[in-house]
Amino acid sequence: MEWEIVNVLYREITYKRLKANPQLSMDWNKFMKAFKRSGSLKRTLLSQSALFFFLSLTLVPGVYYVKNPSGSAVIYASYCMLPLIMALYGTAVTAQYAVSLGLFEPLLSLPVRVGGKYLSVMLLITQLPSVLFLLAPAVALSLKLGPAAGVLGFAWALMGTMLGHTLGLLIYDRFGKASGGKFSGLKTAFKAFGILLVMSLFYGLNYLQRYVASHYETLKGVFERYSVVYPFSVSTVEKPLLSLGLLAVYGLVIGVVYVSTVRRLWRRISEGTATERRGGKARLSLHSPALALALKDFKIATRNTALLTGLLMPVVVIIPSLAGALKSGSRDSALGFVLAVGWTSTIAIDAVLKIDGRAFEVLHSLPLNLRAFLRGKLITMTAVPVTAGLLAVLGLSLRNPSSLKVLPLALLLPVATAGTTLTIFYWGIGEVALPQTTWKKMLLALFANGLIIGATAGLWYVEWSLSLPFMLLVDALLLWHLNR
Amino acid sequence: MIEVEDLFKVFGSKTAVKGISFTVKDGEIYGLLGPNGSGKSTTLRILAGIIPPTRGKVLVEGVNVAENPLEVKRITGYIPETPLLYESLTPMEFFSFVGSIREVPRAELEERVSRLVKAFGIEEYLGELIGTLSFGTQQKVSIIAGLLHDPKALILDEAINGLDPKSARIMKELLNRFKEEGKSIVFSTHILAVAEALCDRVGIIYNGEIIAEGTPEQLKEFVHEESLEDVFLKLTESQEEVSSLVRALREAF
């Protein structure tokens, strides 16, 4: 019965998530196909488990090929940050989403012994596959330090998930108000930071692996000193009794906090959420239709984690090229970074077209023409890449002032690539509508933008000042086309 | 004035609206009554310029809906049955957005929002996310958004249904005031008492066709019934069906 309820809740949250995607909800066949694919909890768990296990194989060399056996435990312990962060973030965000959808309301009137446990189990079960990310490294650990260390290592990974999940519930219970409230700006900043942290986790792990391997001697002392604190505590797997004792203490403390939090949370769900009132602060603000559309998009995106993730994706994709530019400090590496930013503007189209969700119908009822709509979407698409590009180039110029020559491109290139993408996706469409985001169109946009980026880079290397008039010309042509 | 002539709307293999014609004069309230799936909402969405007609002519204040839907959207106010809102915006943010798209001058917008917000009693909710508001409050936000630009014609699709008695009364007062100002108003409702009290003329739509039209009194006289509800049931051939359902229910309990 309990599995049935969790299954129904999972199907319902998946249904609503897919329904909120206008490109799916407007095409019934496409929607049903997507729903059949992701609506089954068993199927999702299996596919995610397979994916995480496959990814876990990439972590094996880091644990197995360390010269000093203790080094394996330290490196494994650093990997244990992953289940903690994923469970914490996944719980805090999805709990808010699930409750805001009214997912539990049908259960409230039924004679089932409902508790926050259904919310907790549904969230926890969907996060468990991420623990498999540590399975292959745990096997490597047992080959290196013995079977007990491997088993304890995997138990610590499970504990990390439980710790992250409990902290996530606690954070949602304490801060998960439905409305913006007094510190909504701060909350958005934290949310954006959390998204960037989770999305850049794989880069981080890669870096961590190399850092721990080269600074092992220094880190060993730190891990020993703080061996009570997770994830440092994981490195105690070399001393099985100590590790087991610590695991028991962690289990007890987390268990008590978990039970009390789940109870409190359920009271909150069943009694309804008291939302913060902002009353008198609400003020009218008028803008041009295009700017109003873009501002509306940002307000919606900053209040929806999935949308904010989509908008921030370009920033995450360019992290390695930013790291490269920071390391070398050369003007050309700054250009490389700006070209990467321009390239990633293309992928923002998907997130930008999802922002209106089911409320896209609102736009149909308003006297909004396609030109203003596209101008608004252009602002939304370019805001993040342009801001990231300008800030990064200004930062790089502190090290190498000649990097400032790249600054105009940081502004103009994302406009060109986003404008080209919009032109391709809206080709032949004469009114405010949602185009189909097919792979064919996406590949065409990537190819066209590849040509623009290639030409810009080519001109830069011939004579850097030539790239600027070229970019201005491309932007002018695109803006003229979008304004026609 | 709103003029509808031989209007057809086809969705795939289904004809939702089958050649209906009616006129709403300036300063007139016209009620479109019909059972679920009869074509009311489709007709009203065409009138608001949201979907194009398949065939026929629709003029709103002289503007052809098929030729210039944007202009029709500019001059009409459309309020749907299910509020069309962005749930993650606050009402004030939503009014700012709609006012910006409609390019309403700031002073006018501020004055209208302040008046309407006070009239519908939603001042305390202006800073909360729309998604957290009750259905009735969301409906009030939707109504205010539809009136922000002082539309020349008003199209309401079951818009009064979700309102509490006080707000329904305010809405009726507003409609009467718009009528006095010479605006054309079309609305659909299931609450026949509201239609009887408000409408100058009523059109009964059934299976995509208007099967009767006139003042509520004319219709009652025509089918020799006491109330508009009986007129509606008789004309839509539902009276016998409803009676047998009521009998079956009584037997069941």
Interface residues (C-beta under 8 A of the other chain):
Chain A: S100 A178 S179 G180 T273 T275 R277 R278 G279 G280 K281 A282 R283 L284 S285 L286 H287 S288 P289 L291 A292 L293 L295 K296 K299 I300 R303 N304 D356 A359 E361 V362 H364 S365 L366 P367 L368 N369 A372
Chain B: A48 I50 L70 E71 K73 R74 Y78 P80 L84 L85 Y86 E87 S88 L89 T90 P91 M92 E93 F95 S96 F97 V98 G99 S100 I101 R102 E103 V104 R106 L109 E110 V113 E123 E124 L126 G127 E128 L129 G131 T132
